[in-house]
Amino acid sequence: MTSHAADMQAHTLGSFLRSLRERQMPSAHGLAPGSRRRTPGLRREEVAQICGVSATWCTWIEQGRDISVSSGTLARLALGLRLSRAERTYLFELAGKHDPDKGCDGGEDIPPAVLASVDAIAGPAYILDRTWTARRWNAEAAHLFGGWLSPGADHNLLRYIFLHPEARRLICNWEERAHRVTAEFRAAMTSRMDDSELRSLISDLGRQSADFARCWEMHGVLAREGGERTFNHPGDGFVRYQQVSLTIAGWPDFRLTMLLGLPAPDRA
């Protein structure tokens, strides 16, 4: 980030925090409104007391100073000021920090109605969470990925690709796809290096699969993009799809993947 961009971001963070402070009702925090308040909302000293942070830090943040605010300080501010989910996410994004509470227990869950949206998609479709575990899929996806999305199976995509023998038979060019999926996963978890569940998943896969360990040690980083995907299905034979992946608005930890059918190539 350039110096100018960093200054702008720090200024925006300060303005946002000041706006949050001024919108707070003292009575909502058990404080007397008082008759000598020159500005609406809470004083900086009161924010510091409520949130358990330094009043000096509150002042410096609001002034847009070039300081590094810790994730813990941001979390205390978010809790003390009773921020909404969107406000908390915005606060951490402005500060360029990872929210320590995000992902520790799965975060705020995605509404069932959003999960059910996959049922309206004609081709195979599924929703992955931050660990790339399928949280919902339609009948077409269950038909295509029987070993992964069958009842009682481990629905984690990485475990399926690297630990399930069926995956090597189903996925065309398995080795190439395995390398790419690993690189995509590394890119996706860059801001979540402190997530214990993700670290445990990587550690377990590294112990159980030499292929995964080798792919992971290559340190490949790729964006999760669409493109052609081909499979050798045990019942349908060779099938081709165009993959489209979208982050679900409001729930950035969840990603919808759709496979749009393509005609089989002319092999004459």
Secondary structure, DSSP 8 states (H G I E B T S, - for coil): --HHHHHHHHHHHHHHHHHHHHH--GGGGT----S--SSSS--HHHHHHHHTS-HHHHHHHHTT-S----HHHHHHHHHHTT--HHHHHHHHHHHT---TTSSSS--S---HHHHGGGGG-SS-EEEE-TT-BEEEE-HHHHHHTHHHHSTTS--BHHHHHHH-HHHHHHBTTHHHHHHHHHHHHHHHTGGGTT-HHHHHHHHHHHHH-HHHHHHHHTT-------EEEEEEETTTEEEEEEEEEEEETTEEEEEEEEEEEE------
